[in-house]
Amino acid sequence: MCGRYAASRRPEDLAGIFEIEKWEPEETLDPDYNVAPTKEVYAVLDRPLKDADSPKPVRQLRRLKWGLVPSWAKTPEGGARMINARAETVHEKPSYRRAFAARRCIVPADGYYEWVTGVTERDLEVEGKKKRPRKQPYFVTPADGSVFAMAGLYEFWRDKTLPDDHPRAWWVTCSVITTEAESSPLAVAPAEGPRALADIHPRMPLMLGPDRWDAWLDPARTDVEDLRSLLAPPPEGLMRAYPVSTAVSNVRNNGPELLKELEGPEEGTLF
C-alpha cells in the first residue's frame, strides 16, 4: 500500500516536468516530507477550465485532499480509508470505476515510505514475554532522482448541507493506485536489509513513466481495457530504497531530515 510519502518539489518545478498549463499561485503548498492521509496534495490532471469557452482539456496542477470520497457518498468520513485503489480491481469497484473511466490524475512524489518488521512473534519471545518491535521505515525513490509519478484518481463530492456559494460546498479528493511490488533486485539496495521492494511490502504505488502520462491523463480515453493496459508496472530495476529515521513514524514530524539516509536500521528496530 501507500500510506505516507514525501512531496517537496515546488509548483514551478512540477509545471516544467509535467508541462502544466494552469496553476494558481494561491494554491501553492509547502514542501511536505511526511504526507499523510486527509492532507492536501498536488495532483496533475487534464480538464477543461471552469467557465471557459472551450471544452478542450487543459493540463492543471491542483490541490486535492488525499482520500477519495465517491460522488454518491452520504458523508465524507470514509475518505481517510480510501487512499489506495488496487490496479487489479480499480475498474470494477463501485467507489473507483467511474473515476477510473473519466477522472484520472498523477500524484507527484519524491518517493514513499514503508515500514519493515522482518521478525515473527516467536522471535520476539524473551523469557516467556512478548517484545513489541519498532518497525524500521524505508524510503523508496527512483534511483535517478526523477519524480515518482503515482497513478491516481480524483472525484468530486458535494456537501449538500452547505449552500452553493460556500467555499467548502465541493470536495475534490483523490486516491493512489497500487500494484504488486517488484521482486527483482533494487537498483540500489541498502547495505543490510531488504534487497527487493517485495521484501519491504507486497504492494507499492504504481509509477507511471513519462511515456504514459499523456494517455493516462487524457479524459477522452474511456475504454476500460485500453486504460487497464496503462496500469502495467514500470520496468524493473529503477528504484532504490534506504533506511530513514523512525521520526517519520510520527505524522507531526516534517522536514528534509526525514529523507536522510541512514547507514543501517536504527538501534532498537528489527529486520
ABEGO torsion letter per residue (X at the ends): XBABBBBABBAAAAAAAAGBABBBAAABBBBBABBBBGBBBBBBBBBBBBGBABABBBBBBBBBBBGBBBAABABAAAAAABABBBAAAAAABAAAAAAAAABBBBBBBAEBBBBBBABBAAAABBGGBBBBBBBBBBBBBBAAGBBBBBBBBBBBBBBAABBAABAAABBBBBBBBBBBBBABBBABBBABEBABAAAABABBBBBBBAAAAAAAABAABABAAAAAAAABBBBBGABBBBBBBAAAABAABBEAAAABBBABBBBGBBX
